[in-house]
Amino acid sequence: MKKLITLLSLLLLTVGLSADNRHITFGELPKNAKIFVLTYFKDIPFKEVIIERRASLAQYEVVLENGLKLQFDRVGLCTEIDAKRGFVPDEVMPKKIVSTVTKYFPDNRIKKFENNGRMYEIKLEDGTTLTFNTTLRLVDVDVDDSEE
């Protein structure tokens, strides 16, 4: 009986943690996400809008026709921008990060931006990863040597 209860508990936990991804309309995005997309990407058609649910967490993904992937948290704050083709526009980035990249990595553009609330991680086109703290101070540089 104890094994059965443990097995059923694990099964319910697994079902509860499984991801539920579904397409939604642009209008179903949180207000902050809609404002962000319309402010910075109003001229670029979107390909799809997805809500991803895991347990009690929800996040939103907007894929644009130009290959940009935008991720938003449950309240619509942008947590990730991934440029599969092209680059992350400077306008959507904190100015201090853009100026640091321009000053110290002038031959590089930003391919990916992540913000987890505790740090910002930036991936440059040459594979270098930059980590900034919450005050936008550069705290780590990880150079990708895999291309050599």
C-alpha positions in Angstrom: 0.0 0.0 0.0 2.8 2.3 0.9 4.5 1.7 -2.5 1.2 2.4 -4.3 0.8 5.7 -2.5 4.4 6.6 -3.3 3.9 5.6 -7.0 0.7 7.6 -7.3 2.3 10.6 -5.6 5.2 10.5 -8.1 2.8 10.2 -11.0 0.7 13.2 -9.9 3.9 15.2 -9.4 5.2 14.3 -12.8 1.8 15.2 -14.4 1.8 18.5 -12.4 5.3 19.4 -13.6 4.9 18.6 -17.2 4.9 21.5 -19.6 1.8 22.7 -21.3 2.6 24.8 -24.4 -0.2 26.2 -26.5 -0.6 28.9 -29.1 -2.5 32.0 -28.0 -3.4 35.3 -29.7 -1.3 38.4 -29.3 -4.2 40.0 -27.3 -3.8 37.3 -24.6 -0.2 38.4 -23.7 0.2 40.4 -20.5 -0.1 44.1 -20.9 3.6 44.8 -20.4 4.6 42.3 -23.0 2.2 43.8 -25.6 3.5 47.3 -24.9 7.1 46.0 -25.3 6.4 44.3 -28.6 4.4 47.2 -30.0 7.1 49.7 -28.9 10.1 48.0 -30.3 8.9 45.6 -33.0 5.6 47.1 -34.3 6.8 46.9 -37.9 7.8 43.2 -37.7 5.0 40.7 -38.1 4.9 37.9 -35.4 5.0 34.3 -36.5 3.6 32.8 -33.3 2.7 33.5 -29.7 3.0 30.7 -27.2 2.2 30.3 -23.5 4.4 27.8 -21.7 3.1 26.5 -18.4 5.2 24.5 -16.0 3.6 23.7 -12.6 2.4 27.1 -11.4 4.7 29.1 -13.6 3.8 30.6 -16.9 6.0 32.3 -19.4 5.2 33.7 -22.9 7.2 33.4 -26.1 6.7 35.6 -29.1 8.5 34.6 -32.3 8.8 37.3 -34.9 9.1 36.8 -38.7 12.7 38.1 -38.7 13.8 35.2 -36.4 13.8 37.1 -33.1 12.5 35.1 -30.1 11.2 37.1 -27.2 10.4 35.6 -23.8 8.3 37.2 -21.1 7.5 36.3 -17.5 4.0 35.9 -16.2 3.6 39.7 -15.7 5.0 40.5 -19.1 8.6 41.6 -18.3 11.1 40.6 -21.0 13.4 37.9 -19.7 15.1 36.8 -23.0 15.7 37.9 -26.5 17.4 35.5 -28.9 18.3 36.6 -32.4 18.6 33.4 -34.5 19.2 35.6 -37.5 20.5 39.1 -37.2 21.1 40.8 -33.8 19.3 42.1 -30.7 18.4 45.7 -31.4 20.3 48.2 -29.2 17.1 50.0 -28.4 15.8 47.2 -26.2 18.9 46.8 -24.2 20.0 48.8 -21.1 22.1 51.7 -22.4 25.0 50.8 -20.0 25.2 47.3 -21.5 25.2 48.7 -25.0 28.0 51.2 -24.2 30.1 48.5 -22.5 29.8 46.2 -25.6 30.5 49.1 -28.0 33.6 50.2 -26.0 35.2 46.9 -25.2 33.9 44.6 -28.0 33.5 47.1 -30.9 33.5 44.4 -33.6 30.7 42.4 -32.0 26.9 42.6 -31.9 24.6 41.1 -29.4 23.0 37.8 -30.4 21.2 36.9 -27.1 20.1 38.7 -24.0 18.9 37.1 -20.8 17.7 38.7 -17.5 16.8 36.4 -14.6 16.3 39.2 -12.1 19.7 38.7 -10.5 22.0 39.2 -13.5 22.0 39.9 -17.2 23.8 37.5 -19.6 24.7 38.7 -23.0 26.0 36.5 -25.8 28.0 38.2 -28.6 28.2 37.1 -32.2 31.7 35.7 -31.6 30.4 33.4 -28.8 31.7 35.5 -26.0 29.4 35.6 -23.0 29.2 38.7 -20.8 27.6 38.7 -17.3 26.4 41.9 -15.7 25.1 42.4 -12.2 21.8 44.2 -11.3 23.6 47.5 -11.3 24.8 46.8 -14.9 28.4 46.4 -13.9 30.3 43.8 -16.1 31.3 41.1 -13.7 32.4 38.2 -16.0 33.6 37.6 -19.5 33.6 34.1 -20.9 35.4 33.8 -24.2 34.3 30.9 -26.4 37.4 29.2 -27.7 35.5 26.3 -29.4 35.8 27.9 -32.9 39.6 27.6 -32.9 
